[in-house]
């Protein structure tokens, strides 16, 4: 079953073309990486898919269920606590559900803290909990591990995997990190440009169990790209 279908012809800002032709589908429960260097247009494409930017030439068919997005910056309201940030979301179930979602990402004890009082990694976990609160069938994640130290990135990667395993949601994860893409996803869409176009669409030979093995991920990264960056 197809959870998301994307057929972009062009996206321009004025006379500047950011996205060129690209088309792909994501199956129900599939995890797909959108891999490309910083500035290539990944965030722009995610905005088109999420519906936050409706001005483009092409078509996006979204699922009948909820679609949620985890932005590159956590985008938490600084004057509200973590639990209040999540409870604000329409149809998210209010404070009881918000506290349950925060507990699932290891933030039960920080639920009543304000964003500025917790680390960036904890803010990112809260943003993930906010996305999960609406029980989405598709989650879009824009550089969810960027700017995290190695230990925090590893912990967040584990939380993302656990959340997707638990919910069965499909995921499109934008990243510039090749090893991260291979560790998280079933398939990798490689962007080239400018303007950004889909250069390769490759299925990973690693199943979800083997992707937890850093050595296996590094070996595939060297095979595909010649390095592990």
MOJOTA-V874087 format. One record per residue. RES is the residue in one small letter. BURIAL is b if it has 24 or more other C-alpha atoms within 12 Angstrom, else e. Layout:
res burial
RES BURIAL
RES BURIAL
//
This chain:
res burial
x e
x e
x b
x b
x b
x b
x b
x b
x b
x b
x b
x b
x e
x e
x e
x e
x e
x b
x b
x b
x b
x b
x b
x b
x b
x b
x b
x b
x b
x b
x b
x b
x b
x b
x b
x b
x e
x e
x e
x b
x b
x b
x b
x b
x b
x b
x b
x b
x b
x b
x e
x e
x e
x e
x e
x b
x e
x e
x b
x b
x b
x b
x b
x e
x e
x b
x b
x b
x b
x b
x b
x b
x b
x b
x b
x b
x e
x e
x e
x e
x b
x b
x b
x b
x b
x b
x b
x b
x b
x e
x e
x b
x e
x e
x b
x e
x b
x b
x b
x b
x b
x b
x b
x b
x b
x b
x b
x e
x e
x b
x b
x b
x b
x e
x b
x e
x e
x e
x e
x b
x b
x b
x b
x b
x b
x b
x b
x b
x b
x b
x b
x b
x b
x b
x b
x b
x b
x b
x b
x b
x b
x b
x b
x b
x b
x b
x e
x e
x e
x e
x e
x e
x b
x e
x e
x b
x b
x b
x b
x b
x b
x e
x b
x b
x e
x e
x b
x e
x b
x b
x b
x b
x b
x b
x b
x b
x b
x b
x b
x b
x b
x b
x b
x b
x b
x b
x b
x b
x b
x b
x b
x b
x e
x b
x b
x b
x b
x b
x e
x e
x e
x e
x e
x b
x e
x b
x e
x b
x e
x e
x b
x e
x e
x e
x e
x e
x b
x b
x b
x b
x b
x e
x e
x e
x e
x e
x e
x e
x e
//
